[in-house]
Amino acid sequence: MALGGNPIFNGKNFRGATQAPPVPQAPYGQAQYGQPYGQQPYGQQSYGRAPGQVMDGQGGWGQQQNMTDEQLQQMYNQPAAGPADTGRMTYDDVIVKTAACLGVLLVGAAVTMFVSMGLASLLMIVGALGGFVLALVNTFKKQPSPALILGYAGLEGLFLGGLTRVLDTMYPGVGLQAVIGTLSVFTVTLLLFKSGKVRATPKAMKFFMIALVGYALFSVVNLVMMMTGLTSEPFGLRSGIIGVVIGILAIGLAAFSLVMDFTSIEAGVQAGAPQRFSWTAAFGLTVTLVWLYVEIIRVLAILRGED
């Protein structure tokens, strides 16, 4: 599992769900794990039981009923229980729940398109702050909550919708370009991951962590300078050619974060994680896609502003 990437997948609960617990060994003279006291291991005959006998409801031994060839064949032809039948996470679960999150996000974004510009800007701020709070709650919550995860998606929809409307007013068409760019990066990253050409190797993880920490520090400094008026540029230090280069780096980091998300989801499915953690996987993918979209639309706005 790719550690050090998306904190949602690196949480104790999701990471623990992808690791099968060891089977405890029974002390000498005690029943084996999972067997009631006095029950013999499979394949061994109990004391006092004749071959072909089973325990009846009175606690005694009765004769086992013979099954017909048709009944045996019917049992043999029944399909084996899959992960969905045993309550385990599957790729289909993750896809469906991710689609639900993105659907709610689109609904939230659509709301900002049918209100005034002033209200859309206000909803953008509310969505950004509310989405940040719910992101923290969902990240550190012991068990995934579908309602809170969908609530996060709705708030992020307000944020992205308001941001898109503001920038699209300044630079017409930039919103559609950002959507196409996000879908393109996601599709290419998924295909490269499925083909095995891109993997979250330990060496790549070290580079990613160094670059991510550096980018985070730069973003904090840039935000402080913008809030204190030390820079008058609309994107602060992220203007001009420097802003474009940093933006491309950020898009690369978000794309590699998708690779780590795919790696974590793959590990969860292979380890048979409980089905409820498919909501955690959907939440993690939604967070990364929101980050990717913001970086792409910001780079596009910087490029359009230089025209």
Backbone bond lengths (Angstrom), bond angles and torsions (degrees), N, CA, C in turn:
res aa  C-N    CA-C-N  psi(-1)  N-CA   C-N-CA  omega(-1)  CA-C   N-CA-C  phi
1 M - - - 1.458 - - 1.519 109.75 -
2 A 1.341 116.84 141.57 1.458 121.05 -176.22 1.506 110.50 -80.85
3 L 1.323 115.66 102.81 1.453 120.50 178.87 1.517 109.55 -90.05
4 G 1.340 115.76 151.11 1.440 120.45 177.84 1.510 113.50 93.06
5 G 1.326 119.36 0.55 1.444 122.20 -179.35 1.515 111.31 -98.78
6 N 1.335 115.44 -121.11 1.450 121.45 -179.63 1.530 109.58 -61.78
7 P 1.356 118.09 119.31 1.474 119.29 -177.74 1.517 113.18 -63.27
8 I 1.320 117.43 -19.71 1.466 120.78 179.12 1.525 110.36 -65.96
9 F 1.336 116.79 -41.00 1.455 120.86 179.36 1.522 111.89 -82.34
10 N 1.328 117.26 -18.98 1.457 120.08 -179.37 1.521 112.52 -90.34
11 G 1.338 116.82 2.53 1.455 120.16 178.09 1.519 111.54 -64.56
12 K 1.319 115.35 156.09 1.466 120.68 -175.99 1.515 111.86 -60.24
13 N 1.331 117.94 -34.76 1.459 120.08 -174.55 1.526 111.80 -73.65
14 F 1.347 117.08 -49.73 1.465 118.49 -179.08 1.518 110.22 -67.98
15 R 1.327 117.89 -41.40 1.464 120.70 -179.49 1.521 110.63 -64.51
16 G 1.347 116.78 -38.38 1.455 119.78 178.28 1.514 112.44 -67.98
17 A 1.349 116.34 -30.03 1.466 119.65 -179.33 1.513 112.09 -72.00
18 T 1.340 117.65 -20.88 1.458 120.72 179.88 1.511 112.96 -90.79
19 Q 1.336 116.66 1.34 1.455 120.84 179.78 1.521 109.10 -117.34
20 A 1.319 116.98 116.37 1.462 120.88 -178.17 1.517 109.72 -69.51
21 P 1.346 118.86 130.10 1.461 120.63 178.89 1.517 111.28 -69.41
22 P 1.323 118.75 147.15 1.463 120.81 178.84 1.527 111.71 -68.61
23 V 1.327 115.87 145.35 1.460 120.56 178.94 1.519 108.95 -78.97
24 P 1.335 118.55 120.80 1.466 119.68 -178.38 1.521 111.44 -67.25
25 Q 1.326 115.67 143.24 1.458 121.66 177.93 1.527 109.80 -92.55
26 A 1.314 115.56 134.63 1.461 120.19 -178.75 1.521 110.50 -75.85
27 P 1.329 118.02 137.97 1.469 120.75 176.06 1.527 110.60 -61.81
28 Y 1.335 114.30 162.18 1.464 119.38 -178.18 1.525 110.10 -61.10
29 G 1.328 114.88 130.65 1.458 120.45 176.14 1.509 113.97 91.59
30 Q 1.368 118.28 -4.09 1.453 120.92 -179.72 1.519 109.23 -109.00
31 A 1.347 114.83 163.63 1.458 120.11 -179.36 1.516 109.89 -67.20
32 Q 1.311 116.93 150.19 1.441 121.46 178.37 1.513 110.08 -69.16
33 Y 1.347 115.36 158.43 1.474 121.23 -178.60 1.521 110.10 -59.04
34 G 1.335 116.26 130.96 1.451 122.04 177.81 1.514 113.43 89.15
35 Q 1.352 118.65 0.97 1.457 121.24 179.95 1.526 109.34 -117.46
36 P 1.325 116.74 132.66 1.465 119.20 176.15 1.529 110.86 -62.65
37 Y 1.304 114.89 156.19 1.472 119.96 179.81 1.525 109.72 -60.44
38 G 1.306 115.24 130.55 1.464 120.11 178.18 1.505 113.62 94.14
39 Q 1.371 117.58 -9.65 1.459 119.92 -179.68 1.516 109.46 -86.83
40 Q 1.307 116.88 134.38 1.451 120.91 -177.27 1.513 110.52 -82.77
41 P 1.345 117.27 152.22 1.465 120.27 176.01 1.513 110.51 -60.70
42 Y 1.332 113.30 158.71 1.457 119.06 -178.45 1.531 110.52 -59.80
43 G 1.300 115.82 134.29 1.455 120.98 177.32 1.518 113.33 93.59
44 Q 1.345 118.71 -6.79 1.459 121.33 179.87 1.522 109.36 -110.80
45 Q 1.313 114.78 141.48 1.462 120.17 -176.56 1.521 110.31 -86.23
46 S 1.320 116.50 137.00 1.457 121.41 178.55 1.528 110.12 -75.81
47 Y 1.326 116.01 155.57 1.458 122.23 179.66 1.522 109.58 -65.22
48 G 1.297 118.24 129.63 1.455 122.72 176.40 1.505 114.21 86.35
49 R 1.342 118.79 4.27 1.468 120.41 -178.21 1.519 109.08 -107.52
50 A 1.293 114.70 130.06 1.455 119.88 177.40 1.526 109.44 -82.53
51 P 1.326 117.49 153.10 1.463 120.29 178.21 1.519 111.37 -56.97
52 G 1.347 117.43 138.26 1.459 121.51 178.25 1.493 113.88 85.85
53 Q 1.362 119.21 0.94 1.457 121.26 -179.58 1.523 109.79 -101.62
54 V 1.367 115.59 147.28 1.457 123.28 175.73 1.514 107.93 -126.79
55 M 1.341 116.20 158.24 1.461 119.79 -178.85 1.525 109.95 -76.34
56 D 1.324 115.90 132.39 1.457 119.96 179.43 1.513 110.18 -94.33
57 G 1.331 115.99 -177.66 1.461 121.48 -177.48 1.509 113.50 -66.62
58 Q 1.318 120.34 -15.11 1.455 122.80 -178.82 1.526 111.63 -93.97
59 G 1.333 116.44 2.75 1.455 118.95 -179.90 1.519 112.73 87.24
60 G 1.356 118.49 3.32 1.450 121.37 179.23 1.512 110.67 -104.03
61 W 1.302 114.81 179.06 1.453 119.43 -178.39 1.529 109.50 -97.71
62 G 1.325 115.43 129.62 1.450 121.30 177.62 1.517 110.52 -121.80
63 Q 1.318 116.85 167.22 1.451 121.25 -177.88 1.526 110.39 -79.84
64 Q 1.345 117.03 132.36 1.457 121.44 179.18 1.523 109.90 -70.13
65 Q 1.351 115.13 137.21 1.456 120.05 179.84 1.529 109.32 -77.78
66 N 1.318 115.23 133.27 1.459 119.91 179.42 1.522 109.66 -78.02
67 M 1.353 116.32 139.34 1.461 121.82 178.81 1.511 109.07 -97.18
68 T 1.308 116.21 145.86 1.454 121.12 179.48 1.530 109.82 -74.74
69 D 1.319 114.82 163.35 1.466 119.88 178.39 1.527 111.05 -61.75
70 E 1.326 116.98 -34.95 1.472 120.55 179.81 1.523 111.22 -66.41
71 Q 1.345 116.45 -40.69 1.446 120.07 178.36 1.528 111.86 -66.44
72 L 1.318 116.47 -41.44 1.455 120.32 177.73 1.526 111.47 -63.44
73 Q 1.347 116.18 -41.07 1.458 120.07 179.49 1.526 110.94 -66.07
74 Q 1.336 116.50 -37.41 1.465 120.64 178.60 1.528 111.19 -64.31
75 M 1.329 115.85 -42.01 1.458 119.69 177.36 1.529 110.65 -65.00
76 Y 1.315 116.13 -38.07 1.466 120.48 -178.62 1.527 111.49 -67.38
77 N 1.345 117.25 -34.80 1.461 121.95 -176.38 1.527 113.00 -79.77
78 Q 1.315 118.14 -12.48 1.455 119.83 -179.27 1.530 110.20 -68.17
79 P 1.355 117.20 137.01 1.476 119.32 -179.27 1.526 111.21 -67.27
80 A 1.309 114.39 149.15 1.467 119.67 178.19 1.527 110.18 -68.96
81 A 1.303 116.30 149.85 1.467 121.14 179.82 1.519 109.62 -68.40
82 G 1.334 116.05 128.27 1.453 121.46 178.78 1.517 111.61 -92.21
83 P 1.349 117.07 -179.59 1.464 120.41 -179.96 1.522 113.18 -58.12
84 A 1.347 116.58 -38.31 1.464 119.14 -179.72 1.528 111.36 -65.43
85 D 1.344 116.52 -34.39 1.464 120.18 -179.62 1.522 111.90 -71.86
86 T 1.323 116.55 -25.56 1.472 120.57 -178.26 1.523 112.93 -100.93
87 G 1.357 117.09 10.37 1.462 120.26 176.91 1.517 113.91 75.11
88 R 1.347 117.02 30.25 1.458 121.25 179.82 1.523 110.43 -104.68
89 M 1.328 115.46 155.37 1.457 121.38 -179.44 1.521 110.74 -69.64
90 T 1.323 116.68 137.56 1.463 121.99 176.96 1.524 108.76 -127.70
91 Y 1.332 115.05 166.02 1.464 119.76 176.84 1.529 110.75 -62.64
92 D 1.332 116.80 -36.72 1.466 119.96 178.74 1.528 111.03 -62.20
93 D 1.330 116.96 -39.60 1.466 119.99 177.51 1.519 110.71 -59.82
94 V 1.330 116.59 -45.29 1.465 120.75 -178.93 1.522 110.78 -64.55
95 I 1.331 116.91 -41.27 1.463 120.68 -179.45 1.522 110.71 -63.74
96 V 1.331 116.58 -46.74 1.466 120.55 -178.02 1.530 111.10 -63.35
97 K 1.310 117.09 -44.34 1.468 120.31 -177.28 1.531 111.65 -72.90
98 T 1.323 116.95 -33.30 1.462 119.35 174.35 1.521 110.55 -66.28
99 A 1.330 116.88 -40.79 1.460 120.98 176.66 1.532 110.73 -61.65
100 A 1.339 116.72 -37.96 1.468 120.15 177.79 1.525 110.65 -64.18
101 C 1.334 116.87 -42.75 1.472 120.49 179.19 1.525 110.85 -63.49
102 L 1.326 116.59 -44.82 1.459 120.03 179.92 1.527 111.49 -67.68
103 G 1.330 116.49 -32.68 1.458 119.48 176.38 1.517 111.87 -64.55
104 V 1.327 116.66 -44.91 1.470 120.47 177.14 1.523 110.26 -64.40
105 L 1.330 116.64 -38.47 1.463 120.48 178.17 1.529 110.72 -61.03
106 L 1.328 117.06 -42.39 1.462 120.44 179.06 1.524 111.68 -65.35
107 V 1.324 116.67 -35.96 1.466 119.74 177.17 1.530 110.32 -63.71
108 G 1.342 116.21 -44.47 1.455 119.57 177.69 1.518 111.88 -62.08
109 A 1.341 117.04 -39.80 1.462 120.49 178.47 1.524 111.28 -66.32
110 A 1.332 116.49 -36.63 1.462 120.05 -179.27 1.526 111.55 -65.29
111 V 1.319 116.80 -30.62 1.471 119.90 -179.93 1.519 110.70 -59.78
112 T 1.334 116.99 -40.77 1.465 120.42 -177.20 1.520 112.42 -70.54
113 M 1.321 117.60 -14.97 1.461 120.34 -179.46 1.516 113.03 -83.53
114 F 1.331 117.35 -12.12 1.464 120.60 -175.96 1.526 112.54 -116.01
115 V 1.315 116.39 18.55 1.472 121.06 177.32 1.519 107.89 -123.86
116 S 1.319 115.39 173.53 1.457 119.90 -179.74 1.528 110.50 -67.41
117 M 1.330 115.86 162.27 1.455 120.47 -179.07 1.527 111.40 -62.56
118 G 1.336 116.47 -38.98 1.461 119.61 178.98 1.517 112.41 -63.67
119 L 1.337 116.70 -43.06 1.449 120.40 179.06 1.519 110.92 -69.23
120 A 1.325 116.63 -35.41 1.466 120.14 177.99 1.530 110.77 -63.64
121 S 1.333 115.80 -39.19 1.463 119.17 177.76 1.526 111.28 -66.00
122 L 1.326 115.74 -38.74 1.461 120.03 177.76 1.524 110.87 -65.26
123 L 1.331 116.69 -43.62 1.466 120.74 178.07 1.529 111.02 -63.67
124 M 1.331 116.71 -32.29 1.460 119.77 177.71 1.527 110.50 -63.15
125 I 1.338 116.56 -42.71 1.464 120.45 179.34 1.528 110.68 -67.19
126 V 1.338 115.94 -43.88 1.466 120.19 178.94 1.526 110.44 -61.50
127 G 1.323 116.47 -43.43 1.461 120.36 179.56 1.516 112.71 -64.31
128 A 1.344 116.59 -39.73 1.464 120.33 -179.77 1.526 110.94 -65.13
129 L 1.340 116.87 -47.54 1.463 120.30 -178.84 1.524 111.24 -69.38
130 G 1.333 116.71 -46.20 1.465 120.18 -179.95 1.513 112.08 -65.13
131 G 1.333 117.05 -39.88 1.449 119.99 178.40 1.523 112.00 -64.89
132 F 1.346 116.73 -37.07 1.458 120.19 178.28 1.532 110.75 -64.31
133 V 1.325 116.13 -42.38 1.470 119.97 -179.81 1.526 110.56 -64.61
134 L 1.333 116.96 -47.69 1.469 119.64 -179.11 1.526 111.44 -67.69
135 A 1.329 117.24 -29.28 1.464 119.33 176.27 1.526 110.33 -63.39
136 L 1.326 116.45 -42.35 1.462 119.92 177.38 1.523 111.24 -65.85
137 V 1.331 116.59 -42.39 1.471 120.34 -179.39 1.522 110.47 -62.18
138 N 1.330 116.53 -47.38 1.461 120.11 -178.55 1.523 112.31 -67.98
139 T 1.330 116.94 -31.86 1.456 119.97 -179.41 1.524 111.88 -67.50
140 F 1.334 116.61 -40.81 1.464 119.90 -174.80 1.529 113.09 -100.10
141 K 1.325 117.71 1.89 1.457 120.72 178.48 1.525 109.86 -71.72
142 K 1.340 117.06 138.36 1.460 121.35 -176.28 1.522 112.18 -63.58
143 Q 1.325 116.56 -43.30 1.456 120.70 -179.90 1.527 108.94 -121.92
144 P 1.334 117.88 140.63 1.472 120.04 -179.58 1.519 111.87 -64.00
145 S 1.332 115.37 138.16 1.457 121.57 178.49 1.530 108.59 -114.81
146 P 1.341 118.44 110.23 1.471 120.02 -179.91 1.527 113.08 -55.72
147 A 1.329 117.51 -38.44 1.468 120.32 -178.79 1.527 111.22 -64.30
148 L 1.325 117.48 -43.84 1.467 120.73 -179.90 1.524 111.21 -69.73
149 I 1.313 116.94 -35.55 1.467 120.36 179.18 1.526 110.29 -68.12
150 L 1.317 117.22 -43.50 1.467 120.40 176.57 1.532 110.86 -67.53
151 G 1.340 116.60 -33.89 1.460 119.97 175.25 1.520 111.24 -62.90
152 Y 1.327 116.07 -41.14 1.471 120.09 175.93 1.526 110.32 -60.12
153 A 1.326 116.53 -44.94 1.462 120.41 -179.57 1.528 111.33 -60.72
154 G 1.329 116.81 -41.44 1.458 120.07 178.94 1.520 112.45 -63.98
155 L 1.336 117.04 -42.41 1.463 120.79 179.18 1.525 111.33 -67.04
156 E 1.314 116.53 -40.10 1.468 119.26 176.76 1.521 110.60 -65.19
157 G 1.331 116.52 -30.71 1.461 119.56 175.12 1.520 111.36 -63.32
158 L 1.336 117.05 -41.11 1.466 120.07 176.60 1.528 110.63 -62.60
159 F 1.328 116.17 -42.52 1.467 120.75 179.85 1.524 111.61 -63.32
160 L 1.341 116.19 -51.49 1.462 119.57 -177.81 1.526 111.83 -67.10
161 G 1.339 115.63 -37.34 1.457 118.83 178.48 1.522 111.77 -64.60
162 G 1.336 117.09 -44.99 1.459 120.20 178.19 1.516 112.10 -64.52
163 L 1.348 116.70 -42.64 1.464 120.89 178.70 1.520 110.88 -62.38
164 T 1.326 115.69 -43.74 1.461 119.83 -179.68 1.519 111.45 -63.41
165 R 1.318 116.28 -40.53 1.466 118.63 -178.42 1.523 111.49 -67.22
166 V 1.333 116.95 -39.88 1.466 120.41 179.08 1.526 110.58 -64.22
167 L 1.332 116.92 -48.65 1.457 120.06 -177.80 1.524 111.78 -71.44
168 D 1.328 116.70 -33.85 1.461 119.58 -179.90 1.526 110.91 -70.14
169 T 1.316 117.19 -27.18 1.463 120.20 174.95 1.528 110.80 -69.26
170 M 1.326 115.48 -38.12 1.461 120.57 179.21 1.525 111.39 -76.21
171 Y 1.345 116.26 -39.90 1.466 121.99 -177.41 1.527 108.32 -131.37
172 P 1.330 117.83 87.46 1.469 120.96 -174.62 1.531 112.64 -54.80
173 G 1.336 114.89 135.06 1.451 121.46 177.84 1.509 115.24 90.96
174 V 1.346 117.19 -6.25 1.461 119.06 -176.31 1.526 111.52 -69.71
175 G 1.331 117.40 -28.82 1.465 120.76 179.87 1.517 112.09 -65.54
176 L 1.328 116.54 -47.65 1.466 120.91 179.50 1.523 110.36 -63.61
177 Q 1.330 116.83 -39.65 1.458 120.38 177.69 1.524 111.40 -61.83
178 A 1.334 116.52 -39.29 1.464 120.37 179.55 1.525 111.27 -66.93
179 V 1.323 117.24 -39.24 1.467 120.61 178.13 1.527 110.45 -63.25
180 I 1.348 116.27 -46.30 1.462 120.03 179.57 1.526 110.24 -63.44
181 G 1.328 116.56 -41.25 1.457 119.91 179.22 1.516 112.49 -63.12
182 T 1.337 117.23 -41.36 1.466 121.05 179.69 1.525 111.18 -64.64
183 L 1.327 116.41 -45.25 1.466 119.97 179.20 1.531 110.96 -64.51
184 S 1.319 116.60 -36.77 1.458 120.18 -179.82 1.524 111.08 -66.37
185 V 1.332 117.08 -46.73 1.461 120.74 179.76 1.528 110.45 -63.03
186 F 1.325 117.14 -42.02 1.461 120.69 179.41 1.531 110.97 -62.33
187 T 1.338 116.44 -45.49 1.467 120.46 -177.70 1.526 111.46 -64.86
188 V 1.332 116.45 -45.98 1.465 120.24 -179.75 1.530 110.65 -63.49
189 T 1.326 116.69 -42.45 1.469 120.28 179.86 1.523 111.04 -63.08
190 L 1.327 117.07 -42.47 1.460 120.90 179.49 1.528 111.22 -64.48
191 L 1.333 117.31 -42.48 1.467 120.25 179.94 1.521 111.18 -65.93
192 L 1.326 117.30 -41.27 1.464 120.29 178.13 1.523 111.24 -64.73
193 F 1.333 116.22 -37.97 1.463 119.45 177.97 1.517 111.38 -67.20
194 K 1.332 117.10 -43.35 1.460 120.79 -179.26 1.525 111.04 -64.50
195 S 1.341 116.60 -33.03 1.458 119.76 -179.69 1.526 112.17 -78.93
196 G 1.330 117.34 -11.40 1.451 121.21 -179.95 1.517 114.16 84.63
197 K 1.324 118.02 4.98 1.468 121.06 -178.45 1.522 112.56 -78.73
198 V 1.310 117.12 -21.08 1.469 121.72 179.10 1.516 107.87 -126.36
199 R 1.322 116.62 122.67 1.461 121.80 179.64 1.521 109.61 -137.95
200 A 1.325 115.76 155.53 1.465 121.40 179.22 1.519 108.55 -85.90
201 T 1.326 116.22 77.69 1.462 121.25 179.28 1.524 110.54 -76.56
202 P 1.329 118.39 159.13 1.471 120.34 179.17 1.526 112.86 -57.33
203 K 1.340 117.77 -39.05 1.463 120.94 179.31 1.525 110.86 -65.34
204 A 1.332 116.50 -43.51 1.464 119.89 177.79 1.521 111.36 -65.40
205 M 1.326 116.69 -34.77 1.465 120.82 179.01 1.530 110.91 -64.61
206 K 1.325 117.71 -39.44 1.460 120.37 179.32 1.515 110.80 -64.27
207 F 1.327 116.47 -44.59 1.461 120.25 177.63 1.524 110.71 -62.19
208 F 1.331 115.86 -42.28 1.463 120.23 -179.29 1.524 111.16 -61.37
209 M 1.325 117.91 -44.58 1.451 121.27 -178.13 1.525 111.65 -65.32
210 I 1.335 116.83 -40.99 1.467 119.79 178.24 1.527 110.29 -63.40
211 A 1.327 115.93 -46.66 1.461 119.99 -179.58 1.530 111.46 -65.46
212 L 1.334 117.40 -38.20 1.462 120.71 -178.53 1.521 111.42 -67.43
213 V 1.322 117.24 -42.29 1.469 120.25 178.61 1.527 110.28 -64.00
214 G 1.331 116.55 -43.37 1.458 120.03 178.12 1.517 112.02 -62.51
215 Y 1.325 116.91 -41.43 1.469 120.83 178.74 1.522 110.95 -65.95
216 A 1.323 117.11 -39.85 1.464 120.67 179.72 1.529 110.91 -63.96
217 L 1.339 117.41 -42.63 1.466 120.46 178.35 1.527 111.10 -63.83
218 F 1.336 116.50 -42.49 1.457 120.05 177.92 1.526 111.36 -61.45
219 S 1.328 116.98 -41.91 1.464 121.20 -179.30 1.530 111.53 -63.61
220 V 1.336 116.67 -39.33 1.463 120.56 178.62 1.526 110.47 -65.53
221 V 1.329 116.84 -45.76 1.467 120.78 178.79 1.525 110.70 -61.96
222 N 1.322 116.41 -42.68 1.464 121.09 179.74 1.527 111.14 -63.29
223 L 1.337 116.76 -41.22 1.463 120.73 179.33 1.523 111.24 -64.52
224 V 1.326 116.73 -43.01 1.475 120.52 179.15 1.526 110.58 -62.57
225 M 1.311 117.50 -41.67 1.457 121.02 179.81 1.521 111.56 -65.93
226 M 1.305 117.37 -36.39 1.464 120.58 178.24 1.524 110.99 -70.09
227 M 1.335 117.49 -40.19 1.465 121.10 -178.89 1.520 112.27 -71.82
228 T 1.321 117.71 -30.05 1.471 121.34 -178.91 1.519 112.49 -91.93
229 G 1.322 117.89 -1.66 1.456 120.79 177.86 1.514 114.51 79.03
230 L 1.325 118.87 15.36 1.448 121.31 179.61 1.527 111.92 -73.62
231 T 1.305 116.54 -15.69 1.455 121.42 174.78 1.519 109.00 -137.19
232 S 1.316 115.97 139.85 1.472 120.94 -176.80 1.519 112.81 -100.63
233 E 1.312 116.79 -2.74 1.463 120.79 179.81 1.528 109.80 -69.89
234 P 1.340 117.66 144.57 1.479 119.86 -178.32 1.530 113.58 -61.58
235 F 1.333 116.83 -29.35 1.464 120.72 178.02 1.520 112.10 -110.23
236 G 1.315 117.17 16.30 1.456 120.95 178.39 1.509 111.94 65.17
237 L 1.319 115.91 -132.46 1.458 121.16 179.37 1.521 112.27 -70.42
238 R 1.321 116.50 -12.62 1.465 121.04 -178.86 1.519 110.10 -90.28
239 S 1.289 117.05 53.67 1.459 123.11 178.53 1.515 108.77 -121.83
240 G 1.326 116.02 154.62 1.445 120.48 178.43 1.516 112.63 70.24
241 I 1.317 114.88 -155.86 1.460 121.00 -176.22 1.520 111.63 -65.66
242 I 1.345 117.28 -32.80 1.475 120.16 178.38 1.525 110.08 -64.45
243 G 1.320 116.21 -42.16 1.462 120.02 178.77 1.515 112.45 -63.00
244 V 1.344 116.72 -38.13 1.458 120.38 179.42 1.538 110.81 -66.32
245 V 1.343 115.97 -44.89 1.467 119.90 180.00 1.523 111.08 -62.16
246 I 1.344 116.46 -45.30 1.467 120.09 179.48 1.527 110.10 -65.61
247 G 1.322 116.81 -37.09 1.454 120.19 178.33 1.511 112.69 -64.21
248 I 1.345 116.98 -41.28 1.467 120.31 177.52 1.524 110.50 -64.64
249 L 1.336 116.32 -39.39 1.465 119.86 175.72 1.528 111.05 -60.72
250 A 1.332 116.55 -42.73 1.465 120.67 179.93 1.527 111.30 -64.76
251 I 1.335 117.24 -38.09 1.463 120.29 177.38 1.528 110.18 -64.22
252 G 1.331 116.21 -39.54 1.460 119.83 176.32 1.520 112.14 -62.90
253 L 1.336 116.90 -39.70 1.466 120.46 177.91 1.525 110.90 -65.36
254 A 1.326 116.75 -41.61 1.468 119.91 178.87 1.525 110.94 -65.33
255 A 1.343 116.68 -38.84 1.468 119.85 178.41 1.523 111.01 -64.85
256 F 1.331 117.25 -42.19 1.466 119.27 178.26 1.530 110.98 -68.62
257 S 1.334 116.61 -30.20 1.458 119.24 174.52 1.527 110.54 -62.80
258 L 1.342 117.10 -34.03 1.465 119.95 174.67 1.529 110.78 -63.10
259 V 1.335 116.75 -39.52 1.463 120.42 178.03 1.528 110.27 -59.82
260 M 1.333 116.65 -42.82 1.467 120.22 179.18 1.528 110.98 -68.51
261 D 1.335 116.60 -34.45 1.466 119.07 175.60 1.524 110.66 -63.19
262 F 1.335 116.67 -45.32 1.468 120.50 178.64 1.530 110.61 -61.18
263 T 1.332 116.15 -39.41 1.465 120.15 179.15 1.521 111.19 -63.10
264 S 1.326 116.66 -42.52 1.462 120.69 179.87 1.520 111.44 -66.90
265 I 1.324 116.76 -40.24 1.469 120.19 178.50 1.525 110.29 -65.16
266 E 1.316 116.48 -42.38 1.463 120.37 177.99 1.522 111.07 -60.47
267 A 1.336 116.29 -42.46 1.460 119.93 178.86 1.524 111.00 -64.91
268 G 1.332 117.32 -38.45 1.462 120.65 179.19 1.516 112.80 -64.83
269 V 1.334 116.22 -41.36 1.467 119.95 179.73 1.524 110.43 -68.40
270 Q 1.322 117.11 -44.03 1.467 120.47 -178.84 1.520 112.12 -66.27
271 A 1.336 117.34 -32.13 1.464 120.39 179.56 1.521 112.72 -83.64
272 G 1.339 117.47 -4.69 1.455 120.18 -179.97 1.513 113.15 71.68
273 A 1.339 117.40 42.42 1.471 121.33 179.02 1.523 109.86 -62.35
274 P 1.334 118.43 149.11 1.466 121.00 178.71 1.524 111.79 -55.40
275 Q 1.312 116.10 148.92 1.462 121.75 -174.03 1.522 112.76 -60.83
276 R 1.321 117.80 -29.74 1.468 120.24 -177.80 1.525 112.27 -62.77
277 F 1.323 117.62 -23.27 1.460 120.03 -178.62 1.524 112.05 -77.08
278 S 1.321 117.84 -3.33 1.459 119.39 171.80 1.527 110.26 -66.30
279 W 1.345 116.96 -26.27 1.462 120.56 173.98 1.525 110.35 -68.52
280 T 1.316 117.04 -37.93 1.464 120.58 176.30 1.521 110.55 -62.81
281 A 1.325 116.13 -42.45 1.460 120.27 178.42 1.523 111.19 -63.29
282 A 1.327 117.01 -43.11 1.463 120.79 178.40 1.522 111.25 -63.52
283 F 1.322 116.84 -39.44 1.463 121.69 177.77 1.524 110.62 -63.00
284 G 1.337 116.71 -45.46 1.457 120.34 179.75 1.522 112.20 -61.45
285 L 1.325 117.31 -43.01 1.464 120.53 178.02 1.521 111.58 -64.29
286 T 1.328 116.75 -39.57 1.464 120.34 179.76 1.523 111.22 -63.83
287 V 1.328 116.99 -41.96 1.467 120.78 178.39 1.523 110.49 -60.36
288 T 1.326 117.27 -45.65 1.459 120.63 -179.07 1.520 111.65 -65.85
289 L 1.333 117.97 -39.84 1.460 121.13 179.54 1.531 111.06 -66.86
290 V 1.323 117.74 -36.53 1.470 120.82 176.20 1.527 109.70 -62.75
291 W 1.324 116.27 -45.78 1.465 120.84 178.12 1.531 110.61 -59.71
292 L 1.320 116.56 -45.72 1.464 121.45 -179.05 1.527 110.95 -61.20
293 Y 1.319 117.38 -43.41 1.471 121.14 -179.25 1.525 111.07 -64.01
294 V 1.329 116.73 -43.02 1.463 120.46 -179.67 1.526 110.82 -61.79
295 E 1.320 116.96 -42.64 1.459 120.10 -179.56 1.531 111.37 -66.39
296 I 1.322 117.29 -40.23 1.467 120.56 -178.88 1.515 111.13 -67.48
297 I 1.330 117.87 -45.77 1.462 119.20 -178.00 1.528 110.67 -68.68
298 R 1.330 117.70 -28.90 1.460 120.14 177.92 1.532 110.11 -70.02
299 V 1.314 117.81 -43.38 1.469 120.67 177.80 1.532 110.33 -62.23
300 L 1.324 116.77 -43.04 1.458 120.68 179.30 1.523 111.08 -62.63
301 A 1.339 116.73 -39.74 1.465 119.67 179.26 1.530 110.85 -67.35
302 I 1.329 117.11 -37.36 1.472 120.58 178.86 1.527 109.45 -65.41
303 L 1.328 117.23 -43.21 1.456 121.05 179.71 1.523 111.09 -64.32
304 R 1.337 116.54 -41.81 1.460 119.78 179.25 1.519 111.13 -68.33
305 G 1.320 117.15 -31.56 1.457 120.65 -179.79 1.520 112.47 -71.58
306 E 1.339 116.91 -20.97 1.463 120.57 179.42 1.514 112.33 -85.12
307 D 1.348 117.17 -9.01 1.474 120.32 -179.79 1.529 111.20 -67.47
